[in-house]
Amino acid sequence: MPNNALTYLSKKFLYRIFDFLRHWYWYSTRIYSNRVLNFLETVDYRLAWKITFRNLFQPLYGDYTLIGYALGFVFRSTRLFVGSIIYFFLFVFAFALYLIWAAFPPYVVFRIITSL
Protein backbone atom coordinates (compact mmCIF):
# COMPACT_ATOMS: atom_id res chain seq x y z
CA MET A 1 0.00 0.00 0.00
CA PRO A 2 2.73 2.59 0.76
CA ASN A 3 4.25 1.85 -2.62
CA ASN A 4 1.01 2.84 -4.33
CA ALA A 5 0.78 6.02 -2.28
CA LEU A 6 4.37 6.97 -3.16
CA THR A 7 3.69 6.23 -6.82
CA TYR A 8 0.54 8.34 -6.74
CA LEU A 9 2.26 11.23 -4.99
CA SER A 10 5.26 11.17 -7.33
CA LYS A 11 2.99 11.09 -10.39
CA LYS A 12 0.93 13.94 -8.99
CA PHE A 13 4.09 15.92 -8.21
CA LEU A 14 5.43 15.46 -11.75
CA TYR A 15 2.03 16.26 -13.20
CA ARG A 16 1.91 19.52 -11.25
CA ILE A 17 5.41 20.48 -12.40
CA PHE A 18 4.60 19.82 -16.06
CA ASP A 19 1.24 21.53 -15.70
CA PHE A 20 2.97 24.60 -14.27
CA LEU A 21 5.54 24.60 -17.08
CA ARG A 22 2.83 24.22 -19.70
CA HIS A 23 0.87 27.08 -18.18
CA TRP A 24 3.90 29.32 -17.61
CA TYR A 25 5.63 28.82 -20.94
CA TRP A 26 2.96 27.79 -23.44
CA TYR A 27 -0.30 29.49 -22.46
CA SER A 28 1.21 32.61 -21.02
CA THR A 29 3.52 33.03 -24.00
CA ARG A 30 0.50 33.03 -26.26
CA ILE A 31 -1.25 35.60 -24.08
CA TYR A 32 1.86 37.78 -23.90
CA SER A 33 2.47 37.63 -27.65
CA ASN A 34 -1.16 38.56 -28.34
CA ARG A 35 -0.90 41.55 -26.01
CA VAL A 36 2.36 42.67 -27.60
CA LEU A 37 0.83 42.40 -31.06
CA ASN A 38 -2.24 44.35 -29.93
CA PHE A 39 0.02 47.03 -28.49
CA LEU A 40 2.02 47.20 -31.72
CA GLU A 41 -1.24 47.55 -33.65
CA THR A 42 -2.18 50.46 -31.40
CA VAL A 43 1.20 52.05 -32.04
CA ASP A 44 0.76 51.41 -35.76
CA TYR A 45 -2.48 53.38 -35.65
CA ARG A 46 -0.33 56.42 -34.84
CA LEU A 47 2.76 55.64 -36.91
CA ALA A 48 0.96 54.18 -39.96
CA TRP A 49 4.14 52.58 -41.24
CA LYS A 50 2.47 50.41 -43.86
CA ILE A 51 0.38 53.26 -45.28
CA THR A 52 3.38 55.57 -45.31
CA PHE A 53 5.40 52.94 -47.14
CA ARG A 54 2.67 52.50 -49.76
CA ASN A 55 2.55 56.26 -50.37
CA LEU A 56 6.31 56.79 -50.30
CA PHE A 57 6.53 58.06 -53.87
CA GLN A 58 3.27 60.01 -53.80
CA PRO A 59 3.31 63.80 -53.57
CA LEU A 60 2.75 65.43 -50.22
CA TYR A 61 -0.85 66.66 -49.71
CA GLY A 62 -1.65 66.18 -53.40
CA ASP A 63 0.88 68.77 -54.56
CA TYR A 64 1.83 67.27 -57.93
CA THR A 65 4.75 69.60 -58.53
CA LEU A 66 8.38 68.58 -58.31
CA ILE A 67 8.61 70.12 -54.83
CA GLY A 68 5.55 68.14 -53.69
CA TYR A 69 7.10 64.88 -54.86
CA ALA A 70 10.49 65.72 -53.33
CA LEU A 71 9.07 66.83 -49.98
CA GLY A 72 6.70 63.86 -49.89
CA PHE A 73 9.55 61.43 -50.41
CA VAL A 74 11.81 63.14 -47.83
CA PHE A 75 9.14 63.46 -45.13
CA ARG A 76 7.76 59.98 -45.66
CA SER A 77 11.17 58.31 -45.74
CA THR A 78 12.07 60.16 -42.53
CA ARG A 79 8.82 59.03 -40.98
CA LEU A 80 9.51 55.44 -42.06
CA PHE A 81 13.01 55.59 -40.58
CA VAL A 82 11.81 56.98 -37.24
CA GLY A 83 8.90 54.54 -37.16
CA SER A 84 11.24 51.63 -37.83
CA ILE A 85 13.48 52.70 -34.96
CA ILE A 86 10.48 52.99 -32.63
CA TYR A 87 9.21 49.55 -33.68
CA PHE A 88 12.69 48.08 -33.23
CA PHE A 89 13.07 49.42 -29.68
CA LEU A 90 9.54 48.38 -28.71
CA PHE A 91 10.18 44.89 -30.03
CA VAL A 92 13.56 44.63 -28.27
CA PHE A 93 11.99 45.84 -25.01
CA ALA A 94 9.10 43.36 -25.30
CA PHE A 95 11.51 40.52 -26.12
CA ALA A 96 13.83 41.41 -23.20
CA LEU A 97 10.83 41.53 -20.88
CA TYR A 98 9.77 38.11 -22.14
CA LEU A 99 13.25 36.67 -21.58
CA ILE A 100 13.29 37.99 -18.01
CA TRP A 101 9.86 36.54 -17.43
CA ALA A 102 10.84 33.17 -18.96
CA ALA A 103 14.06 32.99 -16.90
CA PHE A 104 12.27 33.61 -13.61
CA PRO A 105 11.30 29.97 -12.75
CA PRO A 106 14.80 28.56 -13.45
CA TYR A 107 16.27 31.41 -11.41
CA VAL A 108 14.00 30.61 -8.46
CA VAL A 109 14.89 26.92 -8.66
CA PHE A 110 18.59 27.81 -8.85
CA ARG A 111 18.31 30.05 -5.79
CA ILE A 112 16.49 27.34 -3.86
CA ILE A 113 19.10 24.72 -4.73
CA THR A 114 22.06 26.98 -3.92
CA SER A 115 20.58 28.00 -0.57
CA LEU A 116 20.38 24.39 0.62
C-alpha positions as a Python dict, from the first residue, in 0.01 Angstrom:
ca = {
    (1, 'M'): (0, 0, 0),
    (2, 'P'): (273, 259, 76),
    (3, 'N'): (425, 185, -262),
    (4, 'N'): (101, 284, -433),
    (5, 'A'): (78, 602, -228),
    (6, 'L'): (437, 697, -316),
    (7, 'T'): (369, 623, -682),
    (8, 'Y'): (54, 834, -674),
    (9, 'L'): (226, 1123, -499),
    (10, 'S'): (526, 1117, -733),
    (11, 'K'): (299, 1109, -1039),
    (12, 'K'): (93, 1394, -899),
    (13, 'F'): (409, 1592, -821),
    (14, 'L'): (543, 1546, -1175),
    (15, 'Y'): (203, 1626, -1320),
    (16, 'R'): (191, 1952, -1125),
    (17, 'I'): (541, 2048, -1240),
    (18, 'F'): (460, 1982, -1606),
    (19, 'D'): (124, 2153, -1570),
    (20, 'F'): (297, 2460, -1427),
    (21, 'L'): (554, 2460, -1708),
    (22, 'R'): (283, 2422, -1970),
    (23, 'H'): (87, 2708, -1818),
    (24, 'W'): (390, 2932, -1761),
    (25, 'Y'): (563, 2882, -2094),
    (26, 'W'): (296, 2779, -2344),
    (27, 'Y'): (-30, 2949, -2246),
    (28, 'S'): (121, 3261, -2102),
    (29, 'T'): (352, 3303, -2400),
    (30, 'R'): (50, 3303, -2626),
    (31, 'I'): (-125, 3560, -2408),
    (32, 'Y'): (186, 3778, -2390),
    (33, 'S'): (247, 3763, -2765),
    (34, 'N'): (-116, 3856, -2834),
    (35, 'R'): (-90, 4155, -2601),
    (36, 'V'): (236, 4267, -2760),
    (37, 'L'): (83, 4240, -3106),
    (38, 'N'): (-224, 4435, -2993),
    (39, 'F'): (2, 4703, -2849),
    (40, 'L'): (202, 4720, -3172),
    (41, 'E'): (-124, 4755, -3365),
    (42, 'T'): (-218, 5046, -3140),
    (43, 'V'): (120, 5205, -3204),
    (44, 'D'): (76, 5141, -3576),
    (45, 'Y'): (-248, 5338, -3565),
    (46, 'R'): (-33, 5642, -3484),
    (47, 'L'): (276, 5564, -3691),
    (48, 'A'): (96, 5418, -3996),
    (49, 'W'): (414, 5258, -4124),
    (50, 'K'): (247, 5041, -4386),
    (51, 'I'): (38, 5326, -4528),
    (52, 'T'): (338, 5557, -4531),
    (53, 'F'): (540, 5294, -4714),
    (54, 'R'): (267, 5250, -4976),
    (55, 'N'): (255, 5626, -5037),
    (56, 'L'): (631, 5679, -5030),
    (57, 'F'): (653, 5806, -5387),
    (58, 'Q'): (327, 6001, -5380),
    (59, 'P'): (331, 6380, -5357),
    (60, 'L'): (275, 6543, -5022),
    (61, 'Y'): (-85, 6666, -4971),
    (62, 'G'): (-165, 6618, -5340),
    (63, 'D'): (88, 6877, -5456),
    (64, 'Y'): (183, 6727, -5793),
    (65, 'T'): (475, 6960, -5853),
    (66, 'L'): (838, 6858, -5831),
    (67, 'I'): (861, 7012, -5483),
    (68, 'G'): (555, 6814, -5369),
    (69, 'Y'): (710, 6488, -5486),
    (70, 'A'): (1049, 6572, -5333),
    (71, 'L'): (907, 6683, -4998),
    (72, 'G'): (670, 6386, -4989),
    (73, 'F'): (955, 6143, -5041),
    (74, 'V'): (1181, 6314, -4783),
    (75, 'F'): (914, 6346, -4513),
    (76, 'R'): (776, 5998, -4566),
    (77, 'S'): (1117, 5831, -4574),
    (78, 'T'): (1207, 6016, -4253),
    (79, 'R'): (882, 5903, -4098),
    (80, 'L'): (951, 5544, -4206),
    (81, 'F'): (1301, 5559, -4058),
    (82, 'V'): (1181, 5698, -3724),
    (83, 'G'): (890, 5454, -3716),
    (84, 'S'): (1124, 5163, -3783),
    (85, 'I'): (1348, 5270, -3496),
    (86, 'I'): (1048, 5299, -3263),
    (87, 'Y'): (921, 4955, -3368),
    (88, 'F'): (1269, 4808, -3323),
    (89, 'F'): (1307, 4942, -2968),
    (90, 'L'): (954, 4838, -2871),
    (91, 'F'): (1018, 4489, -3003),
    (92, 'V'): (1356, 4463, -2827),
    (93, 'F'): (1199, 4584, -2501),
    (94, 'A'): (910, 4336, -2530),
    (95, 'F'): (1151, 4052, -2612),
    (96, 'A'): (1383, 4141, -2320),
    (97, 'L'): (1083, 4153, -2088),
    (98, 'Y'): (977, 3811, -2214),
    (99, 'L'): (1325, 3667, -2158),
    (100, 'I'): (1329, 3799, -1801),
    (101, 'W'): (986, 3654, -1743),
    (102, 'A'): (1084, 3317, -1896),
    (103, 'A'): (1406, 3299, -1690),
    (104, 'F'): (1227, 3361, -1361),
    (105, 'P'): (1130, 2997, -1275),
    (106, 'P'): (1480, 2856, -1345),
    (107, 'Y'): (1627, 3141, -1141),
    (108, 'V'): (1400, 3061, -846),
    (109, 'V'): (1489, 2692, -866),
    (110, 'F'): (1859, 2781, -885),
    (111, 'R'): (1831, 3005, -579),
    (112, 'I'): (1649, 2734, -386),
    (113, 'I'): (1910, 2472, -473),
    (114, 'T'): (2206, 2698, -392),
    (115, 'S'): (2058, 2800, -57),
    (116, 'L'): (2038, 2439, 62),
}
